[in-house]
Amino acid sequence: MKNLRNKTAVITGAASGIGRALAIGLAREGCHLALADLNQAGLAETAAMASAFGNRVTIHPLDVAARAAVYAFAEDMIRAHGAVDLVLNNAGVELVATIEEIDYGDFEWVMNINFWGMVYGTKAFLPHLKTHESHVVNISSMFGLCTAPMQSAYSCSKFAIRAFSEALGQELEGTPVQVSSVYPGGIRTAILEQARIKSAERFAGNQARLRRRFTRFALTSPEKTAARIIAGIRKNKRRILIGPDARAFDLIQRLLPAGYQSILPFLLARVK
């Protein structure tokens, strides 16, 4: 989709981070926006920033884990805008814990938002997207390429997004709909501030240390991430890697599909 001017984009998780940067980046390109998030204050701030470019912006309080709410949002959005050209399923949460200590409620929380929210967002809009040139963008992660200790539930959700997106792209071959899956590395967002972190022995309950480590890994800004995604949309790229860390994860998984499972934890442990 080379021309984005006057296209209409749906963005979930738009109140902050990558979602906000995508909203501003697409508004700058001339897109109209339907922005969704549970954080209504943050959503209003994003809308104010995006509206500065003179495009139409609507805001929609939304829990992406609630299927009926997502389908109602799709209907509201079509009524408000008349059409949809881009759907960016960006909403996501993080859980840091060992498999042994994760309870089922926490596991379901991650899957319901990260995976099922993406499924609902895709399927609710797909009938509208298939009528004309359009694009679905699903945000996975570098942990959708490789697993790591303490990231099991998060990785499960992000690997599932990868599988869903690749299958969807194959099924839509020959239709007007393009599908991209995005694999960000460490991005400087507040995702860890809002994460559920269990009192794993290796962190001794020291969440501040864990967040410092994440900051050292967060090599890429949300703005640069959004720019890479928008460039990928223009080129109809099926896979979009964001950041040197994501490219490294991709390479190590290709070269050592089994061996990385021993090497990666060792490398990650070296970061203080």
Rosetta blueprint (number, residue, H / E / L):
1 M L
2 K L
3 N L
4 L L
5 R L
6 N L
7 K L
8 T E
9 A E
10 V E
11 I E
12 T E
13 G L
14 A L
15 A L
16 S L
17 G H
18 I H
19 G H
20 R H
21 A H
22 L H
23 A H
24 I H
25 G H
26 L H
27 A H
28 R H
29 E L
30 G L
31 C L
32 H E
33 L E
34 A E
35 L E
36 A E
37 D E
38 L L
39 N L
40 Q H
41 A H
42 G H
43 L H
44 A H
45 E H
46 T H
47 A H
48 A H
49 M H
50 A H
51 S H
52 A L
53 F L
54 G L
55 N L
56 R L
57 V E
58 T E
59 I E
60 H E
61 P E
62 L L
63 D L
64 V L
65 A L
66 A L
67 R H
68 A H
69 A H
70 V H
71 Y H
72 A H
73 F H
74 A H
75 E H
76 D H
77 M H
78 I H
79 R H
80 A H
81 H H
82 G L
83 A L
84 V L
85 D L
86 L E
87 V E
88 L E
89 N E
90 N L
91 A L
92 G L
93 V L
94 E L
95 L E
96 V E
97 A E
98 T L
99 I L
100 E L
101 E L
102 I L
103 D L
104 Y H
105 G H
106 D H
107 F H
108 E H
109 W H
110 V H
111 M H
112 N H
113 I H
114 N H
115 F H
116 W H
117 G H
118 M H
119 V H
120 Y H
121 G H
122 T H
123 K H
124 A H
125 F H
126 L H
127 P H
128 H H
129 L H
130 K L
131 T L
132 H L
133 E L
134 S E
135 H E
136 V E
137 V E
138 N E
139 I E
140 S L
141 S L
142 M H
143 F H
144 G H
145 L L
146 C L
147 T L
148 A L
149 P L
150 M L
151 Q E
152 S H
153 A H
154 Y H
155 S H
156 C H
157 S H
158 K H
159 F H
160 A H
161 I H
162 R H
163 A H
164 F H
165 S H
166 E H
167 A H
168 L H
169 G H
170 Q H
171 E H
172 L L
173 E L
174 G L
175 T L
176 P L
177 V E
178 Q E
179 V E
180 S E
181 S E
182 V E
183 Y E
184 P E
185 G L
186 G L
187 I E
188 R L
189 T L
190 A L
191 I L
192 L L
193 E L
194 Q L
195 A L
196 R E
197 I E
198 K L
199 S L
200 A L
201 E H
202 R H
203 F H
204 A L
205 G L
206 N L
207 Q H
208 A H
209 R H
210 L H
211 R H
212 R H
213 R H
214 F H
215 T H
216 R H
217 F H
218 A L
219 L L
220 T E
221 S L
222 P H
223 E H
224 K H
225 T H
226 A H
227 A H
228 R H
229 I H
230 I H
231 A H
232 G H
233 I H
234 R H
235 K L
236 N L
237 K L
238 R L
239 R E
240 I E
241 L E
242 I E
243 G L
244 P H
245 D H
246 A H
247 R H
248 A H
249 F H
250 D H
251 L H
252 I H
253 Q H
254 R H
255 L H
256 L L
257 P L
258 A L
259 G L
260 Y H
261 Q H
262 S H
263 I H
264 L H
265 P H
266 F H
267 L H
268 L H
269 A H
270 R L
271 V L
272 K L
